[in-house]
Amino acid sequence: MVVARSLPEHILVVDDDSRIRQMLSRYFEEEGYRVSLAADGREMRDCLDKQSIDIILLDLMLPGEDGLALARDIRAYSDIPIIMLTGRNDVVDRIVGLEMGADDYVAKPFHLREVLARVRGALRRRHSQLSPNSNDLQSEVYCFEGLRLDVARRQLLSGDGTEILLTTGEFDMLCVLVKHAGRVLQRELLMDLTRGRNLEAFDRTIDAQISRLRKKIERDASQPAFIKSVRGIGYVFAARTTRANA
């Protein structure tokens, strides 16, 4: 019997510097990945329209539409992992990138092995989210205030069954908060639980994700009823949560 081999995972590199595009292309192809290249937003969209992409390496500083605008547009219709490439070691740039929906960031100049590790981590989290294989995971459905969080299907549904679209990072954050409802979680712990590793833990990274999540699930994001801030510590999920059958 002939067993079909799955295609290598496909990376899209979006950077206006041809040297960086070629360097990343050569490196990741040697590591067994497929790689497509784009110099700007137009070429990026053309590639996304024509090919199946597993992850995007997106430069922050691009001619015309910058990486932040492109990340926001991608997040409007897809939760494909996005790793921002930023030429400035600026905390604000990183925070804004996460607010626009990026899953991670790498500062230039970077080590290729670091980029590889970030890509592998993002893809590993993505695969675990799309392919749940635990009976316990399949039974994880939480209900709160008319919303239904289905962990296995990675869906958040409103009372009328409409799906509330969340990015990968937003969904992971909501899962952690809901599973620990009533418990105050420090920012550092939230970072560890949602990323599965220790990032450079500056508090506003978590704050940015919480802000985006509130805008999607709270009736009034300025006066949140679900995700409450605990001054100087972190956040607590305050809504009454029940476990439901899948």
Secondary structure, DSSP 8 states (H G I E B T S, - for coil): ---------EEEEE-S-HHHHHHHHHHHHHTT-EEEEESSHHHHHHHHHHS--SEEEEESS-SSS-HHHHHHHHHTT----EEEEESS--HHHHHHHHHTT-SEEEESS--HHHHHHHHHHHHHHHHHHH----HHHHT-EEEETTEEEETTTTEEE-TTS-B----HHHHHHHHHHHHTTTS-EEHHHHHHHHHSS-----HHHHHHHHHHHHHHH-S-TTS-SSEEEETTTEEEE-S--EEE--
